[in-house]
Amino acid sequence: MLNIKEIYEENSIKEFLVKRRLLTQYLKSTKFLLAWNFAKLDFKLREPKKDEIYSFRINKQFRAFWYFEENGIFIVFEINNHSNF
């Protein structure tokens, strides 16, 4: 089972969120994630599952992709416009 203690972002993520006016929606989504309210986030383990890359929905258009590190830390490494896929 996942033990989520903290969420960190790579350097370019906050800039991306501010540029597209997604920061407040992203912060709301991370609060849901830390509270284990996955139903509102469309939380998924992405394929291939052996890579252990997860995603959650920020809004209808954008998803955040992240991976798990030891000690309950998750690192967000990409925000993706999944409506183009």
Secondary structure, 3 states (H helix, E strand, C coil): CCCCCEEEECHHHHHHHHHCCCHHHHHHHHHHHHCCCHHHCCCEECCCHHHCEEEEECCCCEEEEEEEEHHHEEEEEEEEEHHHC
